[in-house]
Amino acid sequence: MFEAILSFLPRAVSQGIPLLYGSTGEIITQKSGNMNLGIPGVMYVGGICGVIGAFIYEQSLPSPEAMIPFFAVLIPLLFCLLGSLLMGALFCFLTVTLRANQNVTGLAMTTFGVGFGNFFGGSLVKLAGADMPYLALTATSNCFKKTLPLAAILNSWGDSIDEACGKMGVFGDKLGNVIDFIFDAFGEVLLNYSFLVYLAIIIALIASFIINRTRTGLHLRAVGENPATADSAGINVNLYKYVATCLGCMIAGLGGLYYVMDYANGIWANNAFGDRGWLAIALVIFTVWRPNVGVVASFLFGGLYILHMYIPSGMNLAVKELYKMLPYVVTIIVLIISSLRNQRDKQPPQSLGLPYFREDR
């Protein structure tokens, strides 16, 4: 039982990190009044741009042993951020400057992002001369997957305590096993992840603090609630929309990079992202537009996403498909409850999805 839980929790965290990046980026975007349904495409572009950077760096090396871990991480990271930034700038140009319909633009960008990723992903597979329809960047992935040494230290402490207690007889042996299990569990569940996992949590907490506790966050919320009033108060509405959307896309793009380099062990395969981008958008509603709540909610969604693997259902595939619906069912329930309670702080920004034309005020 405990072994199953220890196996489930780290996988739920790993599954939820792309959702946390995507939802944090989308919350920042929506707080400015922009509804970006192109987040799935942005995450796809962020992932493939990171793959392009890693591929270029690996191909430039005379041998795998010549790889420098710092550059192996930095180059894909910069490529990912640049590609995601361009997607955010394109969305803002179309919806803020040209005032195109945000829903249509977002859906078009999702289609474009998936096509962009599949095209360049397939091209890289051909350039690498791979026999299989996927590209493996194992060396770069190993640099991204390096974990904190604290987990190994705790495991060694637990083993030492277990060994010492074993000399105290039967009771000491059982006590040592319990302590060893606690140390192992603490290390596995909390400390045995790569830096991108902790970066996602830090970004979400910082975003929550800025949105709710700073003047910049107050201006951002004012732009999302009533851009005309914010404009009359001297706030540059278009600037806030551009910065928030571009920054949100860069954060969401990191979710794509994490999925490829960490979760998928550096393997790029076309159409492998599944519906994670849409789950990230659903998570925005589930968290009622609060990035700090998204930290726990993303792990919950990650657990619901893989729960069908742990619930025995025999050979009944229909039951497994029903279990896969759990994240969406939970989101619908939360949306219904929030609507019925009608609390203002649990509603989306009033001007969400509406273009702002200064001459109309």
Buried (B, 14 or more C-beta within 10 A) or exposed (E): EEEEEBEBBBBBBBBBBBBBBBBBBBBBBBBBBBBBBBBBBBBBBBBBBBBBBBBEBBEEBEEEEEBEEEBBBBBBBEBBBBBBBBBBBBBBEBBBEEEBBBEEBBBBBBEBBBEBBBEBBBEBBEEBEEEEEBBBBEBBBBBBBEBBEEBEEBBEBBBEBBEEBBEEEEEBEEBBBEBBBEBBBBBBBBBBBBBBBEBBBEBBBEBBEBBEEEEEBBBBBBBBBBBBEBBEEEBEBBEBBBBBBBBBBBBBBBBBBBBBBBBBBBBBBBEBBEBBBBBBBBBBBBBBBBBBBBBEBBBBBBBBBBBBEBEEBEEEEEEBEEBBEBBBEBBBEBBEEBEEEEEEEBBBBEBBBBBBEEEEE
